[in-house]
């Protein structure tokens, strides 16, 4: 449940110093520092029994050596003819052995476990999280700012996961989508578990499932029984409402059942459901779970068969459960309830950390005698006695649990939980590394987080035979539960089950104030501020030859003040301005701004598309990006198409991000496998809504093949990069997708053959292409989109209804397009802004321009610079060149007319 994860930010809501300490774990470590004598004392006391037995054994051996052999033969004859003595000794031995065998607990082995790894499309970087939170319309400004601060300090990274229903706009929290999430995570983990162990589902005799907040009918355990056709006499249990520590509770239940049922397997599934339990309100104590909890699940296979000891990874030594629910304050510290607007969520009390500390004290007091060496127990007992004798004046001694355990799996409930346990148990950074990195990579996955941490330790190759592992978790109620395991051999990560398989090499990362100093591949480009660029806005008609300063720029009587933070720029201004960009990290030599044209207003909210053209800027700057340098004033005639696949998607978007501030015009082209649905009536006779219905029907069933992007500035210059070898080159991007499967998906055969003839390899796309969900995530984080805000980017396309339809489909999670044309055009405006230009639409209003892209290009005397037709990169470049000719030479006034801005050819019904 969402009670297991406490956050450092809970205490921020009450700044009173008097109560701050009560919200943290108690300071356990008030003991005297015995570091110089403690280690030797530990060895002495631990081996005291051995040291005492050695002299005794020596004495016995010396006495036996001096015994006369005749005395030994006499004793044997006595026993041989004394039947009563023989029977008595035999009976005592047999009865004792029987009682021992019958009463001893059966060993429980952990054969293997599997942690669910969600697909890349479910990743939720901070900027995507905040964008979705803002766009869904459920949160006010204060709640959004609170969530942003929680994320920054949470310890989470940029690659955690949320369920598919919460990626949609608007979100779709329903019973159906919650079931889909539960099936996805549980079945994903179980499939890997059965595959790696070779155990047949029908061999499982015990099934325990725990999920706190989602308990449908039939139950989650019944869903698993139905999916895997488990046997009819299986002992199945479904635990709900028991918090993040429910995973340990499930282990305890499975262990008890394995003591009763001989030679059987038990499967424990631990998960949490996010979909139906997302909070859509503004109460801050209920917003914290939104920021911390993420998708995850673990499936564990336990066995009491002696034959499984050889292949098992661990042996279960102890399970200790403590419940603090008798205290009303503890009972309500994690509480599911409705807010004042009847929005359901989980509220975290400000006293959570103090209550967790009290529960932890009870748990370690019970666990200590079971696991600690004798030296630690004697020290602890001695301080308790002294405390009683001297009326509490003696500081309590907290045992050193590092002497009892080799690895610690502390529930990744939040950064504050890990920080406080590290401090108060005197753990070293390497002891909490698994917990911190799990929180960073996967977030708080509730009861399954302790298994992601164990998988991290295995993936690092640190688990050796005999090592003991302490799993500890907190849960609502309030509970603190512990499980202790011992490695049966040197444990290696399971190649099929490890969630860290492809990323463990980049960990650990250092986390400062919640952000890693070694950014993940997504964090490198997801940042609110551009790394190298900052923005200024200018009003047409201001004084000429303005010499700007870096910290203050005076334009007429207005002052734009800037505060540079983290490589970005925060502007303070209260007027609406046309756009232009200054590159502050360059050396600005001059800015010349001609007077306004006679009909141009001096203060407008939306500038004309080539307002930049009247501003000339000379800079000398170079921005290094992935071995290339963006040159803002260099010239180069060579143009290169950057072919983008899954493996280089991050690097290419980094290049795009570096070029975008200087090149805010984006030409778009897409390639898709033809049109599979047609109308009985000629296309030209269809009404605009009918045309949209036809486009919608096709896009809903088709998959994208390629997307081409060309960036340019107002003067028609493409981004110019400098290679390390000193050569200059201008880039155009061509993205290849893996979504289309020619063996499975629908397509128009003639269109596919045409694409093949022009160089598209569908098998290569399928094997190496980009997942459209991942592309959409990068697109949102790149700065190319408007997202309902004022944007400097203008989009250019040719007959772009299908182009934008495919992008809207990707940006809305692969869902079907809206039913109405008005809704679709609204989404186009939301994602791409007002400045959308369709060259096909513009050509209708230019004398002598008609036909396809090649025909229009020929008419305006533009030749294709590279590539061939039906390749998205080449077509996007040709589209931009044609548009630039129309805007600058053929009909410059055309693009400034409102009726042409945002109009898509064939869908010219502007709402």
PyMOL commands that set and color helices and strands:
alter all, ss='L'
color gray80, all
select helices_A, chain A and resi 8-13+17-23+38-46+48-65+69-80+83-103+120-122+126-135+141-153+164-167+175-197+201-203+220-228+246-260+275-277+284-292+306-308+328-331+352-371+374-389+401-403+415-424+429-442+446-459+504-506+611-614+646-660+683-685+688-701+749-757+762-768+772-781+801-811+821-832+839-843+853-859+872-890+894-896+898-900
alter helices_A, ss='H'
color red, helices_A
select strands_A, chain A and resi 109-115+204-210+235-239+265-271+297-303+314-323+334-338+344-348+407-410+468-475+479-487+511-512+515-516+536-537+552-555+558-565+568-572+579-580+587-593+615-620+622-625+628-631+639-644+665-672+704-712+720-722+728-736+794-797+836-838
alter strands_A, ss='S'
color yellow, strands_A
deselect
rebuild
show_as cartoon
